[in-house]
Each structure stands twice: as C-alpha cells, then as structure tokens.
Amino acid sequence: FAAMGPPAAWLSDRGYRTAAFAFEELAVVVRDGLRGHLLPGATPLLAAGLAEGFDGSPLAAAPDPDAWWAAYLRQVVPPALRAFDEHGVVLEAHLQNTLVAVDAAGMPVQALFRDAEGAKLLSDVSRGAGWERLVYCLLVNHLGEIAAALAEAHPGLDPWPAVRAELSRHPLPETPALLAAPALPGKTNLLLRWTGADGADARYLPLPNPLRAGDAG
C-alpha cells in the first residue's frame, strides 16, 4: 500500500494477546488504529454497516446515488486489483474487512483494508485460485451486497454498469473473461461450517453473473 500510495490504506496486524488457559477463546488481534491512516476530516464506516443500513447512512441519503456509487467503486476496486496484479497479494476485501471513509457530504473518499490472516500471496497459490478468491471477496461478498442495498434504497438504479465500467478501467488479463462469464464464484460458507473445514479449503458454486452484458439488472 505504501508503493501504491494514498488514499487507500492498510491496517496492519502487529501481534496478538491472549491467556494460556483459554488461548483461542480469549485471543485478540493487535491491529493498527485509524490514526495516521485516515484522511483528515473523513468519517470511517464499516462496509458491512453500509450493506445492513443504519440511520443517517450516506448510502441511503445520497442525493445522487450514481455519483456516490462511482466514488465508492473508485476507492475500493483499484487498490484490490493493483495489489493482486502488481504485488501478488490477494486481499480478503469482503464487507467485514473493508472500511470506507466518507467526507462531510457523505461521498466516499478512501478505502481502508485489514485482516492479514485472510490475505493470500500468489507465491503460495496459483494466480487462478487467487483470482477466484478475489472475485468472491470483492465482487460477490462485498460489491454485490452494497449494490443490492443501493438498489433497494434508490429504486430504479442499476448499479452493475458502473461496476463493469470500473473493472474495465483496469486491463488485467482476467477482466474480459470476468465480464463475459455466465457465473461468478459463490463461497459455500454453510458447508464449511457443517463439515468443520478450514477456510483455506473453501469450495465455490456458480452464481449468475450480473456483470455479463445484457444480464445486469
């Protein structure tokens, strides 16, 4: 993130604290705070909170939801794609790991990412496997939920053309196939819980791709 430059930021994990008699149950991560990372005057919001909705949410209150969504995508998408393509880092950029900071008018001006435990390196996994994980975390889990919340708050808005446009700005080798694919990977989280499998053993099932030309909406 230092190489990519601001405004995107990474909140590093510095260590952990726990107690020997309940090592896993009481474990907490010591992570960077917002000081030194957050843009001056900006208000950080958890992406999951924006998806769930709350009183005064800038997503629901946006006077120009198309402009708000374009600004959101411009902050969230480029850092995740650049980390993957330029640095070989697969961010687990889902709703719980992403903070979006807004200015006084409620417009997104910065994305902050966290959780090194969920990040993967392309030196450890294949590019194809890393891309599948990124597509799930960023598109299905994150942008899909925000898009649904935006469409519910602003009837008549189709959020997916803007996502296509933002992805098209970044000429990754995988982008054309992503935009043309009939399906996106959906992670089988419930199956993981039932089988007691580790997150690294995640399985994916196909979900209809709203990015596909003629299928959005």
N, C-alpha and C positions, 0 to 999 in steps of 0.2 A: 504493500500500500504506500510505503514511502516512495518507491520507484514510480508508482502511478501518479502520486501527487493528490492534493486536495481537490474537491471537498470530501471525497469518500475516505472513510477511516476504519481501522481495525482495532477492536478492543481486545488486547492480548490477555491470555491466561498466564498469571505469574506464579501460581502454585496452588496449594490446597491446605485445608485444615480439617482435622478430624480427631476422633478419640479411639484409642486402641480397642476398647471393649465393644464398640459398635462402629467399626471402620467405615463400612459402606453407608449405614443408616444416617450417620451424622456428618458425612463428608460435605464440605462446601468448597467451591472454587474461588480462589482469589483472583479477581479479574480487574483490568483497568477500569477506572471510572470514566466519566464523561469529560472531566476537566482536562483541557489540553487537546481534546479531540473534537468537541462540539463547536460549531461555528458560533461566534458571538451573537447573542440575541435570538438564536434559534431554539425551538422547543422540541425535544426528542419524544417520539411516540413509538411504541412497540407496534410493528406491523400487524401482529395478531390482534391488538386492540382496535386498529382501524378496520379489520375484517369483521370483528364482532360488533363494533359500533358502540358509541357512548355519547352522552350529552355533550354537545359542542364539538363533535368530531368534524375536522376540516374536510373530510371526505364527503360527508353528507351536506355540509354547509357551503361547499364550493359554488360560487356564483357562475363559474364557467368550468363545468366538470371535464370537458375535453382538454382544456389548458391544464387543469390540475393533474389529470391522468398523464398527459405528455410530460409534465415536470416530474411526476413520480417515476415514470419509466426512465427518464433521462438520468435520474440519480441512482436508481437501483440496478438497472441492467448493465451498463457499461463496465462498472468495476468487477462484476461477477464474470463477465465474458473475458475481460482482459486478464484477470487473474488466471483463468483457465488457459487461454490461448498463448499469452506471453510469458507466464510464470509457472505453468503446470500445476496450479493449485485449484482444487475443486472445492469451492465454498459450499457449505450446507446452508444456503441462503433462504431457508424457509421462514415462515412468519415469526417464529419464536426467536430466531437468531438475527433478525434484522430490525434496526431502529431507523425510522425515517424522521428527520428533523424538518420542521416547517418554520417559515418566517412569520412575522406579525400578521400577515394577511392569510395565513394558513396554507401557503404554497410550499410544496416540498423543495428543499434546498440542499439536502445532504442525506446520504445513507451511511449508517454505521453497522458493521457486521461483527459477529462474535462467535464463540464456540469452536476452539481449535480441535476439540475431540472429534467433532463431526467432519472436519475438513480432511480431504484426501489429496495425495500427491500423485501426479502422473508417472512419477518414478516408481510408484508402488502398484498402480493399477493401470490397465490399458486405457488408451485415450477413449475408446468406445465405451468402456464401462464408466469412466469418469464423466463423459458427456451425458450418458443416460442418467446418472445421479444428479448432475447439474440441472438437466431438463426437468426432472421430477421436482427437485427442491425449489428451483427458481420459478418455473412456469406453472407446474401443476399445483404444488402446495402453496406457493406464495402469490404469484400474479393471478392465478385462477381464482383464488379466494377474494383478493382485492377487487378484481374485475367484477365478480358476482355481487359484492357489496356495493360497488359503484353503480352497477346497472339497476340494482334494487332501489338505491337512493335517488337515482335520476332516470326514471322510466323513459325509454326511447333511445337511450345511449347504447351504442355498440362499442365496447371497449377493445375489441380484438384487432381492428385495422391499425390502431395506434401501436399495439404490441408488434404486429408484423412490420410496421414501418421502423420501429426502434431496432428490432433484430436485424433488419436489412441494412442498417447503417454500419453493421459490424461484419465484415466479409470473412467470417470463419468458414472453413471448409464444410462444416456440418450444417450451416444455416440453410442452404437451398433444400436439402433433404428434410430438415425440420419443418420448413414452411409447406412442403408438399406432402408430408407423411399423413396417412389416414388416421393415425393414432399417436398418442403420447403415453409415456410410461406412468402407470399409477402404482404406487408402492402398496403392498399388501400388509399394512401395519397390523391389522387384527390377526392375520395369520401368524405374524411374527410373535404376537403375544400368546396365542394358543399353543404354538409349538415350542415356545421358550427359546427361540433362535436369537442369535446376536444380530444387532443392526447391520453388521457387515455382510450378513447372509440374506439381505433383503431380496425379495422377489418382486417382479413388476408384472402387471396385467395391462393390456391396451385400453386406453380411454379415447373417445372421439377427439380429434384434434381441431379445436376452434380456430387455429391459425391457418388452416388449409383454405386456400382461395375458394370462395363460394360456399364454404361450410360455416364461416363465422356467424355469430349471432345466435 
